[in-house]
Amino acid sequence: MRLLVFSLLLAAGPALAQDGPQYDAEGFAKCVADAEADLNAEAALRTCIGQASTLCMATPGGDTTVGMVQCLDHEAQDWDKQLNRQYDRALKAAKAADAELAALGSAAEPAAPALQQAQRDWLAFRDSSCRYESLRYQGGTLGGPAAQDCVLQLTAQQALRLRNIAESME
């Protein structure tokens, strides 16, 4: 009997995995691409924050605590990719500006190391802030979604901030 139950669970595993919430990574990418093409790109990009995870949470399974965390995590990962892309742009621009100033004999402090330290400090801030969001619920079921939403929101905001930095330096 135990073997039969175990076999049924194994067979149902892939089907159960498909029953989770459906995150639309292509929808996220389209929102960002459309926003980038907008004349007021920053405002348009801000409308993308939370959009994909909200749609995901409206799919079957997305309204559970686990489903909410999964949806929020998927979008946070997409914003993290945006953040890394914008950080690379900003750091490249800062290094180029530093090299140009050094070639001119400037005594100005290099900006690239300061940007790198600021990003390290920001990561620590984000992680501490989002841990606090979870702890506010003192073990309640909303702690997980609250912490993951915090990661999503802060990561998206930092991606847009780094985008502005990169654009001002390019």
TAUR-V965700 format. One record per residue. N is the residue number from 1. RES is the residue in one letter. PHI is phi in degrees with one decimal (* if undefined). PSI is psi in degrees with one decimal (999 if undefined). D_FIRST is the distance of its C-alpha to the first C-alpha in whole Angstrom. Layout:
# TAUR-V965700
n,res,phi,psi,d_first
N,RES,PHI,PSI,D_FIRST
N,RES,PHI,PSI,D_FIRST
This chain:
# TAUR-V965700
n,res,phi,psi,d_first
1,M,*,-45.1,0
2,R,-60.9,-39.5,4
3,L,-64.0,-38.6,5
4,L,-64.7,-45.9,5
5,V,-62.4,-45.1,6
6,F,-61.2,-42.8,9
7,S,-63.2,-40.1,10
8,L,-66.0,-40.1,11
9,L,-64.5,-41.9,12
10,L,-63.5,-41.9,14
11,A,-67.6,-33.5,15
12,A,-82.0,-16.4,17
13,G,-48.8,-55.8,18
14,P,-61.3,-36.3,22
15,A,-67.8,-40.2,22
16,L,-66.2,-36.4,21
17,A,-64.5,-30.4,24
18,Q,-77.7,-13.6,26
19,D,-82.0,-3.6,26
20,G,-70.6,175.1,28
21,P,-62.8,152.0,32
22,Q,-105.8,110.0,34
23,Y,-93.0,133.8,37
24,D,-103.2,87.2,40
25,A,-63.3,-33.2,42
26,E,-67.7,-36.6,44
27,G,-64.2,-40.1,45
28,F,-61.7,-49.6,46
29,A,-60.7,-37.9,48
30,K,-67.2,-42.0,50
31,C,-58.8,-46.6,51
32,V,-65.7,-44.6,52
33,A,-63.2,-44.2,54
34,D,-63.0,-40.6,56
35,A,-66.4,-40.4,57
36,E,-61.2,-30.9,58
37,A,-82.3,-11.7,60
38,D,-72.5,148.3,61
39,L,-62.9,-34.0,65
40,N,-108.7,69.7,64
41,A,-59.4,-40.8,61
42,E,-62.3,-46.0,60
43,A,-64.6,-40.1,60
44,A,-66.0,-39.7,58
45,L,-63.8,-37.2,55
46,R,-61.3,-30.3,55
47,T,-70.6,-18.2,53
48,C,-77.0,-23.1,51
49,I,-64.6,119.6,49
50,G,86.4,-9.7,46
51,Q,-65.4,-49.2,46
52,A,-67.0,-39.8,43
53,S,-69.9,-35.1,41
54,T,-63.7,-43.8,42
55,L,-63.9,-39.4,41
56,C,-62.4,-41.4,38
57,M,-69.0,-14.8,37
58,A,-87.1,-4.2,38
59,T,-88.6,161.5,35
60,P,-55.3,129.4,32
61,G,91.3,-15.9,30
62,G,-78.0,-11.4,33
63,D,-93.5,3.2,34
64,T,-89.9,164.3,31
65,T,-59.6,-47.2,32
66,V,-63.3,-42.6,30
67,G,-63.3,-41.6,32
68,M,-60.8,-46.1,35
69,V,-62.1,-41.0,35
70,Q,-62.6,-46.1,34
71,C,-62.5,-46.8,37
72,L,-64.3,-38.3,39
73,D,-65.8,-42.5,38
74,H,-58.3,-46.7,39
75,E,-69.2,-38.1,42
76,A,-59.4,-39.3,43
77,Q,-64.5,-39.4,42
78,D,-64.4,-41.5,44
79,W,-67.7,-33.3,47
80,D,-63.7,-37.2,47
81,K,-63.9,-41.5,47
82,Q,-63.0,-44.0,51
83,L,-58.5,-47.8,52
84,N,-63.4,-38.0,51
85,R,-64.6,-44.4,53
86,Q,-71.3,-35.8,56
87,Y,-62.4,-44.8,56
88,D,-59.7,-42.3,57
89,R,-61.3,-48.3,60
90,A,-64.5,-42.1,61
91,L,-66.3,-41.2,61
92,K,-61.2,-44.4,63
93,A,-65.4,-39.4,65
94,A,-66.1,-42.2,66
95,K,-64.0,-39.8,66
96,A,-64.5,-42.6,69
97,A,-64.6,-40.7,71
98,D,-61.6,-44.1,71
99,A,-63.8,-41.3,72
100,E,-63.2,-44.6,75
101,L,-64.9,-39.8,76
102,A,-64.4,-39.4,76
103,A,-64.7,-28.2,78
104,L,-84.5,-4.6,81
105,G,81.6,20.6,81
106,S,-68.8,146.1,79
107,A,-94.3,7.7,79
108,A,-63.2,142.0,76
109,E,-65.5,135.9,73
110,P,-62.1,138.9,70
111,A,-85.7,-31.8,68
112,A,-58.7,-47.0,65
113,P,-62.8,-34.2,64
114,A,-66.6,-39.0,64
115,L,-64.4,-42.4,62
116,Q,-61.6,-44.0,59
117,Q,-66.6,-40.1,59
118,A,-60.7,-39.7,59
119,Q,-68.2,-40.9,56
120,R,-61.4,-43.6,54
121,D,-64.6,-38.6,56
122,W,-63.5,-42.1,54
123,L,-59.6,-43.0,51
124,A,-63.7,-41.9,51
125,F,-60.4,-48.3,52
126,R,-58.8,-48.3,49
127,D,-63.2,-42.1,47
128,S,-67.0,-43.2,48
129,S,-62.0,-42.8,49
130,C,-76.0,-29.4,45
131,R,-62.9,-43.0,44
132,Y,-60.1,-42.5,46
133,E,-57.0,-40.7,45
134,S,-65.7,-43.5,41
135,L,-67.8,-22.9,43
136,R,-59.3,-26.8,45
137,Y,-92.5,3.1,41
138,Q,43.3,51.8,41
139,G,85.8,0.4,37
140,G,-72.5,164.8,37
141,T,-67.2,-21.5,35
142,L,-79.2,-8.3,38
143,G,-60.2,-43.9,39
144,G,-63.6,-53.5,37
145,P,-61.4,-36.9,38
146,A,-64.0,-44.4,42
147,A,-65.0,-42.1,42
148,Q,-70.9,-35.0,40
149,D,-65.0,-37.9,43
150,C,-60.7,-46.1,46
151,V,-59.2,-46.7,45
152,L,-59.3,-52.4,45
153,Q,-62.2,-49.4,48
154,L,-67.5,-37.1,50
155,T,-66.1,-43.9,49
156,A,-62.7,-44.4,50
157,Q,-62.8,-39.6,54
158,Q,-69.7,-36.1,54
159,A,-60.2,-42.9,54
160,L,-69.3,-37.3,56
161,R,-63.1,-45.9,59
162,L,-65.1,-34.2,58
163,R,-61.3,-44.8,59
164,N,-63.5,-40.9,62
165,I,-61.4,-48.4,63
166,A,-60.8,-45.1,63
167,E,-65.5,-33.4,65
168,S,-73.4,-19.5,68
169,M,-100.4,-18.0,68
170,E,-80.4,999,68
